[in-house]
Amino acid sequence: MDKVSLYLDTSVPSAYLDARQPERQATTQRFWRMVLPTYAVYVSTPTLAEINETPDHQQRHQLRDLIRPYSILPIRKETEILAESFMEGGLLSPDQPRDALHIAIAVVEGIDILVSWNFEDMVNIRTRRLLPMLCAKHGYLKQPIIASPLEF
């Protein structure tokens, strides 16, 4: 049986290293050790781009090492169109294009679960309610479950 697919947005590897929130960091590290090995794990080119913008060289290197074992999903034309639709449809505000891309990549690539620590824009009731409608409007009948590492 194939593994369930899981997509990590940038907030998850970032939380792995972020000692400013020790409880979230410990949860993320436990999630990394105990949960991720049981899934087919993916990140994306926007995740890599966000990591590459990390100003601290050592932290940037550590983040790259964390995601190195995982497949990197590209941005396709249909991904860009869907992300734009998500912003126009009120799923995310226009000032959150990267979050829209993360969700759109997970949808277009048929990912089962999108994992994020972004409760404000992604892991919330509004997003979970609107996502199926906006996906169906574009012919995507499957959408990822959006969850935080706390839910595993």
JOVEN-V525869 format. One record per pair of residues at least 24 apart in sequence whose ideal C-beta (glycine too) atoms are under 7 Angstrom apart, sorted by the first residue. I is the first residue (numbers start at 0). J is the second residue. D is the distance in whole Angstrom. If there is no record, write none. Layout:
# JOVEN-V525869
I_J_D, I_J_D
This chain:
# JOVEN-V525869
2_37_7, 2_38_5, 2_39_4, 3_38_5, 3_39_7, 3_111_5, 3_112_7, 4_38_7, 4_39_5, 4_41_6, 4_110_5, 4_111_5, 5_38_4, 5_39_7, 5_40_5, 5_41_7, 5_111_7, 5_112_5, 5_114_6, 6_41_5, 6_104_7, 6_105_5, 6_110_4, 6_113_5, 6_114_7, 6_143_7, 7_40_7, 7_42_5, 7_46_7, 7_114_5, 8_46_6, 8_101_4, 8_113_7, 8_115_4, 8_117_7, 9_46_5, 9_49_4, 9_50_7, 10_115_5, 10_116_4, 10_117_5, 11_114_6, 11_115_7, 11_116_6, 11_148_7, 12_62_5, 12_65_5, 12_66_6, 13_62_7, 14_116_5, 15_65_6, 16_58_6, 16_61_6, 16_62_7, 23_116_7, 26_148_5, 26_149_6, 27_148_5, 30_148_4, 30_151_6, 34_151_5, 40_69_4, 41_69_6, 41_70_5, 41_72_5, 41_110_6, 42_66_5, 42_69_5, 42_71_6, 43_71_6, 43_72_4, 43_101_7, 43_104_5, 44_71_6, 44_73_6, 44_74_6, 45_74_7, 45_97_5, 45_100_5, 45_101_6, 47_71_6, 49_97_7, 72_104_5, 72_108_5, 74_100_6, 74_104_7, 75_107_6, 77_107_5, 78_103_5, 78_104_5, 78_107_5, 81_106_6, 81_107_6, 81_137_6, 84_133_6, 84_137_6, 85_133_6, 88_129_7, 88_133_5, 89_129_7, 90_126_6, 90_129_5, 90_130_6, 90_133_6, 91_120_6, 95_120_5, 105_143_4, 106_134_6, 106_139_5, 106_142_5, 106_143_7, 109_141_6, 110_143_5, 111_143_6, 111_144_7, 112_143_6, 112_144_5, 112_146_6, 113_143_4, 113_145_5, 114_146_6, 114_147_7, 114_148_6, 115_145_7, 115_147_6, 116_147_6, 118_147_7, 121_145_6, 122_146_7, 122_147_5
